[in-house]
Amino acid sequence: MFFWIGFFLMLTGTILSFKERDFLLKLHFIGISDTVGAILIILHLIAKGWDIPKLVLMMILILIWSPFLSHVLAKTYVRMGKK
């Protein structure tokens, strides 16, 4: 069940990003939907009994790196004078 919810969130965020013209709004849609979708998919794999320590480490890395990289992209975009 977590897999399909995560997949739907990732797909929805990607489709919404195609409809918007503003880069920062696209980044917002994709950053949030992909982070939450990936976490839900990892939770599904944990529930199925896959290698739990590796999946927990992967989840922690996604929770740290995804918002950080979105912030770096947004800050670079603004500093280059696009906004």
C-alpha positions as CSV (number, residue, x, y, z in Angstrom):
1,M,0.0,0.0,0.0
2,F,2.8,2.4,0.9
3,F,4.4,1.7,-2.5
4,W,1.4,2.9,-4.5
5,I,0.9,6.0,-2.4
6,G,4.5,6.9,-2.8
7,F,4.4,6.2,-6.5
8,F,1.3,8.3,-6.9
9,L,2.9,11.2,-5.0
10,M,6.0,11.1,-7.1
11,L,3.9,11.0,-10.3
12,T,1.6,13.8,-9.2
13,G,4.6,16.1,-8.3
14,T,6.2,15.4,-11.6
15,I,3.0,16.1,-13.6
16,L,2.3,19.3,-11.6
17,S,5.9,20.5,-12.3
18,F,5.2,20.2,-16.1
19,K,2.2,22.5,-15.8
20,E,4.0,25.4,-13.9
21,R,6.3,27.9,-15.5
22,D,8.2,29.1,-12.5
23,F,11.3,27.2,-11.6
24,L,11.0,27.6,-7.9
25,L,7.5,26.3,-7.9
26,K,8.6,23.3,-10.0
27,L,11.4,22.7,-7.5
28,H,9.0,22.9,-4.6
29,F,6.5,20.4,-6.2
30,I,9.3,17.9,-7.1
31,G,11.3,18.3,-3.9
32,I,8.4,17.6,-1.6
33,S,6.6,14.9,-3.6
34,D,9.8,13.0,-4.4
35,T,11.0,13.0,-0.8
36,V,7.8,11.9,0.7
37,G,7.2,9.3,-2.1
38,A,10.7,7.8,-1.7
39,I,10.2,7.6,2.1
40,L,6.9,5.8,1.6
41,I,8.4,3.3,-0.9
42,I,11.3,2.6,1.5
43,L,8.7,2.0,4.3
44,H,7.0,-0.5,2.0
45,L,10.3,-2.3,1.5
46,I,10.9,-2.3,5.2
47,A,7.4,-3.8,5.8
48,K,8.2,-6.5,3.2
49,G,11.3,-7.6,5.3
50,W,14.1,-6.3,3.2
51,D,17.5,-5.3,4.7
52,I,16.3,-3.0,7.4
53,P,19.5,-1.2,8.5
54,K,20.4,-0.3,4.9
55,L,16.9,0.9,4.2
56,V,16.8,3.0,7.4
57,L,20.2,4.6,6.4
58,M,18.8,5.2,2.9
59,M,15.8,6.9,4.4
60,I,17.9,9.1,6.7
61,L,20.1,10.1,3.7
62,I,17.1,11.0,1.6
63,L,15.6,13.1,4.5
64,I,18.8,15.0,4.8
65,W,20.0,15.4,1.2
66,S,16.8,16.0,-0.7
67,P,15.8,19.2,1.1
68,F,19.5,20.3,1.2
69,L,19.9,19.9,-2.6
70,S,16.6,21.7,-3.3
71,H,17.8,24.6,-1.1
72,V,21.1,24.8,-3.0
73,L,19.4,24.7,-6.3
74,A,16.9,27.5,-5.3
75,K,19.6,29.6,-3.7
76,T,21.8,29.3,-6.9
77,Y,18.8,30.2,-9.1
78,V,18.1,33.3,-7.0
79,R,21.8,34.4,-6.8
80,M,22.2,34.2,-10.6
81,G,19.6,36.9,-10.9
82,K,16.7,34.8,-12.3
83,K,14.3,36.0,-9.6
